[in-house]
């Protein structure tokens, strides 16, 4: 059964870089059928697509975040990662990783709360 | 890319049917048959309920159905049950960016 698990620091200081990793188990991240992506949800608010990556390394980003986002993939570890630079309090959110078929996110990881605070 | 428009809240009684709307533009909902719906219970990750406007993933109850007309997509839940109380989000492919996805603001469904 496919499972995704986010990991990384739960607290990041303003202006620093947020770094998260998603570990995939139960399927190969090198599957040609799927993309892999990140979505975030500020506390009490809605969902926002951050970006997606193919196993080959091709990336696709939300234009509103593109200047600060880097998504990468490590096929040897069956992981993909998110880096978001120059964070502010507005980046405080639960960050989810998910498998993507076309533009459908399924399944999702359990999510990890990242708080931006000094 | 602007968020899709959903009603903030809706309610219904057990056994009733409700329809949640999701309004976009010709660059997203109206232009492509790539609308999805997600159910999210408090403290949990979203779950895919409908994809490509009308399709249900394996294991999703047939009480959930999707449709689209013009720039507005809809999720209908028939025979409401207490377990359906959750937040519901629509999403769509958007042509404003390659493989771009835009979400709705979410609808909180209360089962009375």
Interface residues (C-beta under 8 A of the other chain):
Chain A: X35 X46 X47 X48 X49 X52 X60 X61 X62 X63 X64 X96 X101 X102 X103 X104 X105 X106 X107 X108 X109 X110 X111
Chain B: X1 X3 X34 X36 X38 X45 X46 X47 X48 X51 X52 X57 X89 X91 X92 X93 X96 X97 X98 X99 X100 X101 X102 X103 X104 X105 X106
